[in-house]
Amino acid sequence: MKKPNTRRSFIKKSALASVAIPILGSSVLNCKSDAQTKSNNLNKTSKKLNILILGGTSYLGPHQIAYALSRGHSVSTFTRGKTKPRIHAELFDKVEQLIGDREDNLKALENRKWDVVIDNSGRKVEWTKATAELLKDNVDLYMYTSSTGVYYPYLNGNLTPETEVALIMPEGLDEYEKYEMEYGVMKANSELAAIKAFGKERTVVVRPTYMLGPGDRTDRFVHWPVRLSKGGEHIIPGKSEDLVQYIDVRDIAEWFIRLAENNQHGTYNGVGPKSKQTMQEFIKEAANSFDVESSFVMVDDYEFLKANDMYYSIPWILPDKEHYGSARISNKKSIAAGLTFRPISTIVTDTLSWWNSDKVDNERKTNFNTNLEAMLKKEEEIIAQWKERN
């Protein structure tokens, strides 16, 4: 049997299929629950911070910048100057934009002081080592954007920040396993590099799971708001007990800034929702966000799903042995540290509003709508096959 698409290759292919990312209106970007508004107002009188973001022009960074500026902080970014911000682009006139290259040119960061550095672009351990060592005497707090990929293979449930993670690649892995694991090993070692330079009391590590919401550079999630808004008969992949985890990108972005305001430290899992949730519960709640009639077909045979190349329907991931715990990652410590969550209805309706706007390139929409390998096109046929065999 052919190897399934990996979690990382799924993301990579989705990203390559993406094109323009829009500038979003405040009505889409700033939707918050009452609980979030209360939480986010707690630090109105906090010290105004001088923040450096390594990266900052792609998906997470612009949301961090928007929130930081709204709180009265100042922001610098450090990039190669090649990726143009397409989210909150109008705010970048208020941002100091430093140009360099983490591979071999950190000159713009030399002899400068900031209160906080947020490392969003740490794709190599050596990059993290170099920037952390350079900045450790001139910055108070180093915040590293890691990933729940550090836990791969997700063999156990209730993965916590204290769970031991792999720091070296085991021997005897096949190509599929190597591809899956190398990213997590890199992230885990980068976390340690930041901690070694700054010390535990001056380092924050955030490990986000799948980030959803307006401005996503992949099309891994947009199927659900697009499809559910049309009503009709929908596939729910997986068994009734299959869990899901996800997080709105804005919830992660805003939490980063509040952690810095509170001068917190430690390692945290950036995962939601607040409580355990099954894929069935997620889909039905998401569908209720739209004023259309919907019905559901639960396809609970993993072999049938695999035969139809349905391994990932984010936020659902087929819970084989290596991915059993990928939706069982603990967020208890993060909630205690102030992580809040937008409701599903906000995530799906904001994502749909963004997707349907003229801010998303028509070519990207066309590619998504006509992709014969995507569930949007295959769903009706798969439902028919499933009903025939059952």
C-alpha positions in Angstrom: 0.0 0.0 0.0 1.3 3.4 -0.8 2.4 5.7 2.0 -0.2 8.2 3.0 0.4 11.9 2.6 2.2 13.2 5.7 0.9 15.9 8.0 3.7 18.2 6.9 3.5 17.4 3.2 -0.2 18.1 3.3 0.6 21.6 4.7 3.4 22.1 2.2 1.2 21.2 -0.8 -1.6 23.5 0.5 0.9 26.4 0.9 2.2 25.9 -2.6 -1.3 26.1 -4.0 -1.9 29.4 -2.2 -1.5 32.8 -3.8 -2.5 36.3 -2.6 -3.4 36.8 1.1 -5.7 39.7 1.6 -5.8 42.8 3.8 -8.6 42.2 6.1 -11.1 44.6 7.6 -11.3 45.2 11.3 -14.7 43.5 11.4 -13.1 40.2 10.4 -9.9 40.5 12.3 -11.2 41.7 15.7 -14.1 39.5 16.5 -13.8 38.3 20.1 -16.0 36.6 22.6 -17.0 38.5 25.8 -14.5 36.3 27.8 -11.7 37.3 25.4 -12.6 41.0 25.6 -12.4 40.8 29.4 -9.2 38.9 29.4 -7.6 41.2 26.8 -8.4 44.3 28.7 -6.6 43.2 31.8 -3.3 44.8 30.9 -4.4 48.2 29.6 -2.0 49.9 31.9 0.9 47.5 31.2 4.4 48.8 30.4 4.7 49.7 26.8 7.0 47.3 25.2 9.6 47.6 22.4 9.1 44.3 20.5 11.3 42.7 17.8 9.7 40.1 15.6 11.9 37.8 13.6 9.7 37.3 10.6 6.4 39.1 11.0 5.2 39.5 7.5 3.4 36.2 6.8 0.5 34.7 8.8 1.0 34.9 12.5 3.2 38.0 12.6 0.8 40.6 11.2 -1.8 39.5 13.7 0.7 39.9 16.5 1.7 43.3 15.2 -1.9 44.5 15.0 -2.6 43.5 18.5 0.7 44.9 19.9 0.1 48.3 18.2 -3.4 48.4 19.5 -2.0 48.0 23.1 0.4 50.8 22.6 3.6 48.8 22.0 6.2 49.5 19.4 7.3 46.9 16.9 10.4 46.2 14.7 10.5 43.3 12.2 13.6 41.5 10.9 13.1 39.8 7.5 14.8 39.4 4.1 12.5 42.0 2.7 11.0 39.5 0.2 7.6 38.6 1.6 5.2 41.5 1.4 2.7 41.7 4.3 -0.8 41.1 3.0 -2.6 41.0 6.3 -2.8 44.4 8.2 -0.5 45.8 5.5 -1.6 49.3 6.3 -0.1 49.0 9.8 3.4 48.4 8.5 4.0 52.1 8.1 4.0 52.1 11.9 6.6 49.3 12.1 10.4 49.5 11.9 11.3 47.1 9.1 14.9 45.8 9.4 16.4 43.8 6.6 18.9 41.0 6.8 19.2 37.2 6.6 19.2 34.7 9.4 21.5 32.5 7.4 24.4 35.0 7.2 23.5 38.6 7.9 22.3 39.7 11.4 24.0 43.1 11.2 20.8 45.1 11.5 20.3 43.5 15.0 23.7 44.4 16.4 24.0 46.9 19.2 20.2 47.3 19.5 18.0 46.9 22.5 14.4 45.5 22.8 12.2 44.4 25.6 11.0 41.3 23.8 12.0 39.2 20.8 9.4 36.9 19.1 11.1 34.3 16.9 8.5 33.3 14.3 11.0 32.3 11.6 13.1 29.8 13.4 13.4 27.1 10.7 16.9 26.0 11.6 18.5 25.3 15.0 21.6 27.4 14.0 19.4 30.4 13.3 17.9 30.3 16.8 21.4 29.8 18.3 22.8 32.8 16.4 20.0 35.3 17.1 19.6 34.2 20.8 23.3 34.6 21.4 23.5 37.9 19.7 20.5 39.4 21.5 20.8 37.8 25.0 22.5 40.9 26.6 20.2 43.4 24.9 16.7 41.8 25.2 14.8 40.9 28.3 12.6 38.1 27.0 13.0 35.6 24.1 9.7 34.1 22.8 10.1 31.1 20.4 7.3 29.9 18.2 7.6 26.2 18.2 5.0 23.5 17.2 3.1 20.6 18.6 5.2 18.7 16.0 7.8 18.2 18.7 5.6 15.4 20.1 5.7 13.3 17.0 5.1 10.4 17.0 2.0 11.1 19.0 1.8 7.7 20.7 0.2 8.8 24.0 -2.7 10.9 25.1 -2.5 14.0 27.4 0.8 15.4 26.0 2.0 18.2 28.3 4.8 20.7 28.0 6.7 18.4 30.4 6.4 15.4 28.1 9.8 14.2 26.8 10.4 15.0 23.2 12.9 13.7 20.7 16.1 15.6 20.3 17.8 13.3 17.8 16.6 11.3 14.8 16.3 7.6 15.7 18.0 5.1 13.5 16.0 2.8 11.2 13.3 5.2 10.2 11.9 5.0 6.7 11.6 8.0 4.5 8.0 8.7 5.6 9.0 8.6 9.3 12.0 10.8 8.7 10.0 13.4 6.9 7.4 13.5 9.7 10.0 13.7 12.5 12.7 16.0 11.3 10.6 19.1 11.8 9.8 18.3 15.4 13.4 17.5 16.2 14.5 20.8 14.7 11.9 22.7 16.7 12.7 20.9 20.0 16.4 21.7 19.6 15.7 25.3 18.7 13.7 25.6 21.9 16.7 24.4 23.9 19.0 26.8 22.0 16.8 29.8 23.1 16.6 28.6 26.7 20.4 28.0 26.8 21.1 31.5 25.7 18.5 33.4 27.7 17.8 31.0 30.6 14.5 29.5 31.6 13.4 32.6 33.5 13.7 34.7 30.3 12.3 32.4 27.7 8.8 31.6 26.5 8.2 28.6 24.2 4.7 28.4 22.5 3.8 25.2 20.7 0.8 25.9 18.4 -1.3 23.2 16.8 -3.0 23.9 13.5 -3.8 27.6 13.3 -7.0 28.5 11.5 -8.7 31.7 10.6 -8.5 34.6 8.2 -5.3 35.0 6.1 -4.2 31.3 6.3 -1.6 30.7 3.6 -2.8 27.2 3.1 -6.2 25.8 2.0 -6.2 23.1 4.6 -9.3 24.3 6.5 -11.2 26.5 4.1 -13.2 23.5 2.8 -15.4 23.5 6.0 -16.6 27.1 5.9 -17.1 27.0 2.2 -18.9 23.6 2.1 -20.9 24.1 5.2 -22.2 27.4 4.1 -23.9 25.7 1.1 -25.9 23.3 3.2 -26.9 19.8 2.0 -25.3 16.5 2.9 -21.9 16.5 4.4 -19.3 13.9 5.2 -18.1 13.7 8.8 -14.8 11.7 8.6 -13.8 9.4 11.4 -15.4 7.6 14.4 -17.8 9.2 16.8 -15.1 9.4 19.5 -12.4 11.0 17.2 -11.1 14.2 18.9 -10.0 17.4 17.2 -7.7 20.2 18.2 -7.1 23.6 16.5 -6.6 27.3 17.4 -7.5 30.6 15.8 -4.4 32.4 14.7 -5.6 35.5 16.3 -5.9 33.8 19.7 -2.3 32.7 19.5 -1.1 36.1 18.3 -2.8 38.0 21.0 -1.7 35.5 23.7 1.9 36.0 22.7 1.6 39.7 23.4 -0.2 39.2 26.8 2.5 36.7 27.9 5.1 39.3 27.2 3.1 42.0 29.0 2.9 39.8 32.0 6.6 38.9 31.8 5.7 35.2 31.9 8.1 32.4 31.1 7.9 28.7 30.4 6.8 26.3 27.7 3.1 26.1 26.6 0.9 24.2 24.2 -1.0 26.6 22.0 -4.0 24.4 21.4 -7.8 24.6 21.5 -10.6 24.3 22.0 -10.9 24.8 25.7 -12.5 21.4 26.3 -12.4 18.1 24.5 -14.3 18.1 21.3 -15.1 15.4 18.7 -15.1 16.0 15.0 -18.8 15.3 15.0 -19.3 18.1 17.5 -17.1 20.4 15.6 -18.8 20.0 12.3 -22.3 20.2 13.7 -21.5 23.4 15.6 -19.8 24.9 12.6 -22.8 24.1 10.4 -25.1 25.9 12.9 -23.2 29.1 12.0 -24.9 29.2 8.7 -28.6 29.7 8.0 -28.9 26.6 5.7 -30.3 23.1 6.0 -27.6 20.5 6.5 -27.5 16.7 7.1 -24.5 14.5 7.9 -23.1 11.2 6.9 -20.5 9.8 9.3 -17.9 7.8 7.5 -16.3 5.8 10.3 -14.3 3.2 8.4 -10.6 4.2 8.4 -9.8 1.8 5.6 -12.5 3.3 3.4 -11.2 6.8 4.2 -7.7 5.8 3.4 -8.8 4.2 0.1 -10.3 7.6 -0.8 -7.1 9.4 0.2 -8.8 11.0 3.3 -6.1 11.1 5.9 -6.4 14.8 6.8 -9.6 16.9 6.9 -8.3 19.5 9.2 -9.0 19.7 12.1 -9.6 16.0 11.8 -6.5 13.7 11.4 -6.8 10.0 11.0 -5.8 8.7 14.4 -3.4 5.9 13.4 -0.8 4.8 15.9 1.6 7.7 15.1 -1.1 10.3 15.3 -3.2 8.9 18.2 -2.2 11.8 20.6 -2.1 14.6 18.0 -5.6 15.8 19.2 -4.9 14.9 22.9 -2.5 17.7 23.7 -3.0 19.3 27.1 -3.8 23.1 27.2 -4.4 23.2 31.0 -1.2 25.2 31.7 -1.9 27.5 28.8 -5.4 28.4 29.9 -4.0 29.2 33.4 -1.5 31.5 31.6 -4.3 33.4 29.8 -5.0 31.6 26.5 -8.5 32.3 25.3 -10.5 30.9 22.4 -12.8 32.4 19.8 -15.9 30.3 19.3 -16.2 28.0 16.3 -18.9 30.2 14.7 -16.5 33.1 14.7 -13.7 31.1 13.2 -15.7 29.7 10.3 -17.7 32.8 9.5 -14.7 35.1 9.6 -12.8 32.6 7.4 -15.6 32.5 4.9 -16.0 36.3 4.8 -12.3 36.6 4.1 -12.3 33.9 1.5 -15.4 35.3 -0.4 -14.0 38.8 -0.4 -12.2 40.4 -3.3 -9.0 40.3 -1.2 -8.5 36.6 -2.0 -7.0 36.1 -5.5 -9.5 34.7 -8.0 -6.9 32.2 -9.2 -6.6 30.7 -5.8 -10.3 30.4 -5.5 -10.6 28.8 -8.9 -7.8 26.3 -8.1 -9.5 25.4 -4.9 -13.0 25.0 -6.5 -11.8 22.9 -9.4 -9.2 20.7 -7.6 -10.4 17.2 -8.6 -8.4 15.6 -5.7 -10.1 17.8 -3.0 -13.0 16.7 -0.9 -15.1 19.6 -2.3 -15.2 17.7 -5.6 -15.1 14.1 -4.3 -17.6 14.4 -1.5 -20.7 13.5 -3.4 -19.1 10.5 -5.0 -17.6 9.3 -1.7 -21.0 9.5 0.0 -22.6 7.5 -2.8 -19.9 4.8 -2.5 -20.4 4.7 1.3 -24.1 4.4 1.1 -23.9 1.6 -1.5 -21.6 -0.5 0.7 -23.7 0.1 3.8 
